[in-house]
Amino acid sequence: MRSRSNSGVKLDNYARIVQQTILRHQDPVTGLLPASPDQPDAWVRDNVYSIVSVWALSLAYRKNADRDEDKAKAYELEQSVVKLMRGVLQCIMRQLDKVEKFKYSRSTSDSLHAKYNTKTCATVVGDDQWGHLQVDATSLFLLFLAQMTASGLHVIYTQDEVDVVQNLMFYIEAAYKVADYGMWERGDKTNQGITELNASSIGMAKAALEALDELNLFGAKGGPGSLVHALADDIQQCQSILTSMLPRASISKEVDAGVLAIISYPAFAVEDISIVNATKEEIISKLQGRYGCCRFLRDGHRTPKEDPNRLYYESAELKLFENIECEWPLFWTYLILDGIFINSPEQVQEYQEALEGILIKQKDGVRLLPELYSVPADKVEEEYINPHTVERIPMGKLPLRWGQSLYILGNLLAEGFLAPGEIDPLNRRFSTIPKPDVVVQVSILAETEEIKELLFKQGIEVETVADIHPIHVQPSRVLSHIYARLGRNPRLGLTGRPYRRIGVLGTSKFYIIRNTMFTFTPQFIDHQQFYLALDNKMIVEMLRTEIAYLSCRWRMTGRPTVTFPISQTMLTEDHSDLDPAVLATLKKLQDGYYGGARIQTGKLSEFLTTSCCAHLSFLDGKASGSMGRHDEEYDGDDDERYGDGYVHELHYDAEDDDLAQYLDHLLAHSAPKKPKRPVGGLSRFKAAATKTKEMVTLMNKAQDLNIQNVNMYLPSKLFRSPQPTLNLNLTDSPASPDVQGPEAGVTTQSGIPRDASGAIDYNALAQLLKDTQSLQDQADILYILYKDKGMDWDTGVHGKGSTVRSLLTDLYEKAGELKHWGLIRMISGMLRKKVEELDSACSDLLAHQKHLTIGLPPEPREKTITAPIPPDQLANLIDEASENNISVAILTQEIMVYLAMSIRTQPRLFSEMFRLRIGLIIQVMATELAQSLGCSGEEATETLMSLSPSELKNLLHHILSGKEFGVERSVREMDAGVSPAISIHHLGNVGATKSERAGISKLKSDMKMVDRRLSMMDTLKGMQSPDVESIESGRFRLPSMESFDIPDKIPVAKDTRHGQWLRRRRLDGALNRVPVGFYQKVWKILQKCHGLSIEGFVLPSSTTREMTPGEIKFSVHVETVLNRVPQPEYRQLLVEAILVLTMLADVDIQSIGSIIHVEKIVHLANDMFDKDQRDLGAEEHILERDPSTGICRLLYDSAPSGRFGSMTYLTKAVAVYVQDFLPSGSCAVQ
């Protein structure tokens, strides 16, 4: 008999350990593992981690087998792994109703359970009796399902199970905006059942989605039907949020050792090596002790100070757990594995030696890894005084199977029985390797031959939809409908992916659908529900943003391909040339560099070999979840067979039929057919009638799917869908004196028809509507009818059916053609139009740990949004916060979208800002316009409403950037000439703007108004702009933004220095921008006093007992108190006062001993400043005080430093104020 090799003996020893510590506890029926003898339930996370060592051991046996018995042992171990994974799958399949609900609700009550009955796979506690929503647990199961399948195991058996896995991917795909309880099942560390965004959940979800994307769950034996798909945009959203969070773990945990599983094995979810290293260093420096690592700071679990009879902690109780948190050896097993994967033998040896010293050795020689080490109850005070000095005792499970499994895995890898690639067959460990530069391919499509010729004259060669055959181009909306079919399974009650927008990563691939090549236009071209896409400058700005995003976020094989259509709306008013902004963009694209990205322009057919291509096989054939087609050639006359064969078998709702029939028609009628013999007589007419019927049907299906601009996407231009028009008496003449800007109008109070009783005669008003030609007057009249009679009142202007709603829609289209932005926004508000991705914009901001407020301070008018809410509820909240002012409401939506666009591409603009106050941002934008243009507050709000979307976004970006900029009035060149414009520029060093130095000409207009070309520098020199033609006082006005309280008279500065610091304080106060490290300094000063009082609201020192200085939760808490101050410049002066106060934290004083009233310090400084100025002979009007705060305006406008600087006086005031509180004998503050 052949002797056993040394490696075989060692493997047998590990097999014995695995059998004793893990496999002997596996349930023979379900395959699940109970947590411990005391806790018979099976936790999903613990089960998956526990079986990893069994899987690794099976791989080691298969690799090192020197006897048949070894191969048999490998198979036995593999089947134990499969049995457990299928046991977890069975638990999940019993809760598919929850998976289905959760995809739409994201509610904790609809989540999968975190633990199950080991013997029956049934649930063990109620939905609301445990922190079940743990996205990381479900994601961990999916990640290892992918890795095990890739290694050759067969876990998934049937197509139904494939659909279950696909739906589980939908369950976790929005992890970046789902607040859950996290891997410790507690949520917020106060242990009060509060969910929060957790980096550990987001990272594990990202890893699972990446691992499963395009994976065949039947392994090598599978066909196209067993592939599962993830959307790249969801993966990158997770990546973006994860990067913005780390090294923080959540809002309440500034650091968490559980994140080790995200930055290293098994997830490898972070691509930036510097973030990986910073996070690891943070964990080691703040959490590591002599027995392992704490889970997080102030973790009370199993400490002597924890009350085992209470589930929740009191907030102030958390301070008691500081320095006595239990230490978990588990985390050293992660660090051993990390050392192996990064090839650091020193790290591996360091933690192996440390771990060996704390393992508990049994009589049979097996070393067990305890759950945690706790401070003995009688040594707590000693540990408080000298942390990490007391001998601790092991507590909890012995062994913790999760940790024992990872310990065995680390040993197998360290001893060479396995290579890292064998337990990571999907190569996730290479995530931090730098990626090559991305070249973005752009294909430009012309809607018509005329546009193609216009472009050709400009030296730009493009194709039309007809030219690209057999490739089909469709809007992204269709791709959303297609993906909504993925994973559908009526037998299991699964409806597939919820209908959601597809981002630019998803639309930048080619798709093979039913053996036909498709490409999709980007989603922002699809913005037909809102007015942003009416602005060509906005479209090219969004194109630039998306291309920049693609260049840094693209991770798939092949290059991204953007299909950019040029439609009729991108031409000038007379259709004789392209819009200058669009033309300039196309020329830049051809230069090969745009938006910071490398560009390659060309034909779609040329890009096929270099692009990324996905095969959506779930639409092939007639399997469950597909839209089947008969193979026979379609016969247009055979209506019965069409009805039977071209509609898919699943009849979930009408939308499905629409999509199925749309694709069926599209594929049946778009291909050029073989030439047939000519037909004559009745046959010819019959053929023509059939073709007409087919095209009309296709048109109708396209419109059922809300596809706008159908002529762009359908294969024939013969049939156009005319827009119904109610023929308001609108003039197209550019020179018409009746088409006036928002500042002028003819409808006066006396001009409104009234009946004998003096009430408005609405029928006569409707007739007046028919007779007037002014857009503005028609809007005024319709507004009166909208407010008094409602949307569905029939005006009878053009017979029955001429409702206020239909007339407004008609007026909206006309205003859109003329680019009259003030009216467009107003009518949008009346029609209750909503930005399609308003809820996703809100979610994006929240996911970056930014709270939102809408409306103006103070509360309750200012509403705070801290968690994602459904679109309709969000729109209603915006209306409520705007006090039903439709101008403010529509502008709030717009600003929210722009903020989301900015945070996605330039998150650094938002550093040290945890709450975005949209109401104040709008107010400060209007104030900027008033100050820069030298106009009244009312006119500034009118101008703000009249800005094009691109100008509004540009103004917002400059305000966010914190750089000095100027605004000047130019006037948009256009035929109708109804909308004044502004130009924004950075201020140069020599008093001229960059645009002036470059010789860029100002835009001109036919508008009958005074041309005010006052730059910021002119304003600063005191040049007053002429008044605009006054508005008739009795005019019936559309709602304005009076609530924004813009001063009617903005003080005009006398020289370049005046006004600068007031403006900067106002901007920083409105944006909640504070100095770096501000909140940590506040935390320190709170430890030396009883609290800080700001305008009557107290920030108590007890806050520091609950929260640590680096928590976002603490920063938000401080912000909440500061935000009670409605004036942004006063708020910023209070921030400066607190900053001076925090210097006391570094002084050797134990306690100041009272509540510090910050506003008193500011007023003390103000009085000192006022006295000094008067002593120097300052005139009374210079020392004018702000009536709302009593602060001298000149102090607001003082630089922080210098003899008369604000910080100088605040420092003196602090010294005087705190002198009374200091104990006698302590050092005076200089």
C-alpha positions, 0 to 999 in steps of 0.5 A: 500500500502506497504511503501517505504524502506529507501534504496528504497527511496535513490535508487529512488533519484539516479535514478532521478540524473541518469535520469537528468544527463545521460539518458535524453540525450541518443539518442532514435534511436542509444542509444548513448550519445552526449558529451554536447549541444555544442559538439553533437558527441558521444565519445566512451570512454565518452559513456562507462564511462557514462553508467557505473553508469546506469549499477551499478544502475540496479544491485543495483535495482535488488539486493535491489528490494522490489517491482515489480516496482523496478524489472521493473526499473532494467530491463529498466536501463539494456536495456538502457545500452545494447542499448548504448553498441550496439550503439557503436558496430554499429559504429564499425561495420560500420568501419570493413574495418578499423579493418581489415586493422589496424591488418596488418598496425598499421597505424593511418589512418587505425584506428577506429574513436574516435567519431561518429555521435550520431544520425546516428553512422556515422563518423564525421571527416576525418581520418587525422583530429583527433587523432582517434587512441586511443587503450584505448577507444576500449579496455575500450569498450571491458572490460565493454562488458566482465564485463557486459556479465559476470553480465548477460546482453546480448549485443552480439546477433549473431555469426557475432557479436562474430566474430567482437569482436574477431577481435577487440581483434586482433585490440588491442592485439599488444597495447604494440607496437602501438604508439597512441594518448592516452586518451587525444587524443593529443599524445605527450604533445606538442599537435603536433599530434605525437603518442607515446606509452601510459601506459593507452592504454597498460594497458586497452588493457591488461585488456580487453584481460584478461577479454574476454579470454575464455568468452562466449559472449552469456552468460549462453545460449551460446555454444562453438562457441560463445567463444572468445580467447586471446593469453597469450603471447600478454597479458604478452607482455603488462604486461611486457611493462606496468611494465617497463613504470610505473610510467611514462605514456609515453615518453613525460609525466613523470606522468599522472593522467589517469593512475589511471584507469589502476592501479585501477578501472576499469582495475586493469592491474598491478600485482605488488602492489609496482608499483601500490603504487609508481604510485599512490604516484607519481600522488598524489604528482606531480599532485594533487591540491585543486580542483582535479588533473592535467592531466599531467605536463605542460598541457595547455588545457583550461588554460588562456595562451593557444591560442584557435585559434591554435591547436598545441603548440610551444615547448618552450610554454609549460613552460608557462603552468607550475603551472597553469594547470587545475585541474580535479575533475574527478580523485578524483572519481577514488581515491574514487573508489580505496579506496573502492576496497583496503578497505581504508575507510580513503581514501574514506572519504578524497576524498568524503569530498574534492569532496563535496566541489567543486561540483556545486549544482543545484536548484533542489538539484542535485550536478554536477561534473564540467569538470575542474577548471581553474585559472582566467586570472587575477590571473595567475601571482599570481598562478605562484609565489604561486602555489595552492593558487588562487581560481579557476573557473569551466569551460568546461562541466557541468557535465562531464558525465564521471566523474558524472557517476563514482561519482554516482558509488562511492556513490552506492558502499560506501553506500552499495547498491553494493558490489565490486564483483558485478560491477567486476564479473570477479574479476579483483580487485584481480590482485595484490594478490601474485600468487603461485609458478609455476611448469613447466612440461617438456616432452621430446620427442625422434625423433627416437627409436635410440635416445630413447635408447641413452637417456635410457642408460643415465638414462633418460626415454622419449617417441617417437611420436608414444608412445604418441598416441592419443596425437598429437605433432606439431610445433608451426608454425601449431598453428600460422596457426590455430589461423589465422583461428580464427574470420574469417568471409567472409560476414563481410570481416574479415580474422581473426588473422594475421599470427604471431609466437606463444610464449612459453605461447601459446605453453605450453598448451594442445589444443583440436582440433576436439576432438583430443588432441594436444600439440605444440613444442616451437617456438625456435625449429622452427628457421629453417629459420635462423642458431641459431637452428644449435647451440645446446648450443643456443637451451638449452640456449633458453630453459632455458630462456623460462622456466624462463619466464614461471615460472614468467609469467604464469597466467592460470589455471593449470601448463605449459607443455613444449614439448621438442623434441630431434632430430638427430641434437642434437647428436654428429657428429658420432651419437653415443651419445647426444651433451654434452650441451643437455645431461647436460640440460636434467639431470638438468631438471630431478633434478627438478630445472632449469633456476630458475624454479621448473621443473617436467619431465614426460610423456605427458599423465601423465600431462593431468590432471594438465595442462592447456587445451584450446578447440579451438571449432572454428575449429569444425563443418562447421560454419563460420570460421571453417574447416569443415569435414564430419562425414563419415569415410574417404575413400582413394579411393574416391578422389571426396568426399575427395575434397569436404568434407575435405577442408573447405568452406572458400577459402581465399587463398591457405594457408588455403587449405594447413592447412585444408587438413594437419589437415584433413589428419593428423587426418584421418590417424594417429589413429591406425585403427581396425584390418581388415581381411588380403587382398591379390593379387591386393587389397594388392598392391592397399592398399599399393599404396593408403597409399603411396599416402596419406603419400606423400600428407601429406608430401607435405602439411606439406612442404607447411606450411613450417614445418621443420623436418617433420619426427618428427611430422608426424605419419609415418617414412616410407616416408622421404623427401630427401633434394636435393643435388647438390653434391659439392665435399665436404669431410666428413673426419675429418682428411682431410687437405683441410678442413681449418679454416677461417685463412687459404686458398689456393685460391690466386690472381694468382690462379684465372683463367683468360682469354686472356684479363686478366678478370676472366674466370668464367666458369673456376672458376666454374670448379675450384669450382667443383674440390676443396674440401675446404669449405673455398675455395668454399665459396670464389669462390661462393662469387666472382660469387655472386658479379660478376654474381648474384645469378641466374647465372647457373654455369653448375657444375652439369648440367643445374640448378646448380645456384649460389643460389642452390650451396650456399644453398648446402654449407650452409647445409654442413657448418651447419653440420660442425658448421663452424659459420664464413661460416654459417653467410657469406652464410646466408648474401649472401642468404639474410636470415632473422631472423624470428622474427627480427621485433618482436625483434626490437618491443620488444626493442622499446616497452621497450622505447629503441631506436635502432641505426644500423651501426657505428657513425656518422650519416647519416651512423648510422641509428636510429629506433624509431618506429616499421617498417615492416620486409622487410623494417627493413632488407633493413635499416640494409643492408644500415646502414651496407654499404652492408657489409653482415657480419655486416648486419647478425651480426646486426640481430643476436645481435638485437635478443640477445638484445631482449631476454635479455631485456625480461628476464633481463630488469635491464641490460638496466637501464639508457640506452635509445638508444642501438647502435648495431654498437658500440656494435659489435665494442666493442665486437671485441675490447674486443676480440682483447684486451683479446686475444692479437691479431690484430683487423683483427683477432679479427673480424674474431674470432667474426664472427666465434663464435657460437651463444651461445658464441656470446650471452654470450659475449654480456651478459657479456658486458651488465652486467658491471662486470669484465670478461676475455676472453680466447681462447679454441678450440671447440672439433669437428670432422671437427674442423673448428671453434675456440671458446672462453671461458668467465669467471668472474675474481676471486680474486686470479688470477684464473678463476672460471672454472680453480678452478673448474677443467673444462677441456679446449676443444680440436681440431684437427685444425692445429693452435696454441692453445692460452690458454691465460687468461685475467690475462696472458694478463694483465701480458704482455704475447704475444700470438704467431702469427697465420699462416699468410694469403696469401696477394693476397687471394681473401677474403670474406668481412670483418668488416674493417669498424669497425676500431678495432686498429691493435695493442692493448696496452698490460697492464703492471699490473692488474690495467692498462687498466681497466678504459679505458675498462670500459669507452669504454663499458659504452660509447658504451652502452650509460650507464650513472649514475643514475639521470644523465639526471635530473641533466643535466636538472637542469644545463640547467636552469642555463646556455644558453646551453651545447655545445658538439663538436659543437652540442648545447643542448639549455636551451630552452629544459627545457621549453618544457620538464620536468626532468623526461621525457624519451623524454628529456633523449633521446634528451640529448643522441642524442647530446652525440651520435654525439661523435663517440669515446665511451671512449671520450663520457664517459669522456664528461659524467663525465665532465657534471656530475661535471658541474651539481654540480653547479646546487646546488650552489646558483647561479642564472645564469652562463650566457653563453653556456658551451663548455664541450669539452673545460673542458675535454681538460683543465683537460687533459692539467692539467693531462699531466702537473702533469705527466710530472712534476713527470717525466713520459716518453713521450710514457706513455703520448701518446695522442689519435690522434682523440681526443687529449686526453692522453690515460693515462687519459682515464685509470685513476680511477675517484677518487684519487689524479690523478683521472679523476674527480679530474682534471675535477673538477679543470677544471670546477672551472677554466672554469666557473670562468669567467662566474660567477657574481662578488662577487659570491662564488668561486667553490672549 
